[in-house]
Amino acid sequence: MARCDEGYLCEVCGRDVAVVTDSDLYLRFVLGEVPLERLHCQPERHLRCNPGLAQYIVDPAFEPLAVPGDFGKAGLDPAFVRAEEARVSAGYRRLLAIPTLGLSVPEYPLHVTPDGELP
C-alpha cells in the first residue's frame, strides 16, 4: 500500500500519527533537522515514541517524559540540557501553533538567528 493510502504510521508503535502536533518528524522538520526535500521519506514517530528528543520538551501542554540511563537529560551537562530544552521547546510551541498559522509546509521551520538563538 502506498504511504499516502495508509497515512503516517509510527515506526515504533505502528499506530497512526494523526495530527501534526503529535509528530516527531514535523518537530524535527521545524527544528531544521530534516530538510524539506527529505520530509516525505523520513520515518514518522509520535513525539512520545522518540523519548530521546521528547525529554527536552518543557511546556504545560506536554506531560514531561524522563529517559533513564546514559541518554537521559538528568545525567547530562546542565548547560547542554538548558540549551536543548530551550531549542526543542521553542520547536514544540511552533508545532502546536502550525494548525492556526495558515502556513505552507516550507514555512514551518523556525529560523535561527546568526548567533544560534531561536526567535
C-alpha positions, 0 to 999 in steps of 0.5 A, a space after each residue: 500500500 502506498 504511504 499516502 493510502 495508509 497515512 503516517 504510521 509510527 515506526 515504533 508503535 505502528 499506530 497512526 500519527 494523526 495530527 501534526 502536533 503529535 509528530 516527531 518528524 514535523 518537530 524535527 522538520 521545524 527544528 531544521 533537522 530534516 530538510 524539506 526535500 527529505 520530509 516525505 521519506 523520513 520515518 514518522 514517530 509520535 513525539 512520545 515514541 522518540 523519548 530521546 528528543 521528547 525529554 527536552 520538551 518543557 511546556 504545560 501542554 506536554 506531560 514531561 517524559 524522563 529517559 533513564 540511563 546514559 541518554 537521559 537529560 538528568 545525567 547530562 551537562 546542565 548547560 547542554 540540557 538548558 540549551 536543548 530544552 530551550 531549542 526543542 521547546 521553542 520547536 514544540 510551541 511552533 508545532 502546536 501553533 502550525 494548525 492556526 498559522 495558515 502556513 505552507 509546509 516550507 514555512 514551518 521551520 523556525 529560523 535561527 538567528 546568526 548567533 544560534 538563538 531561536 526567535 
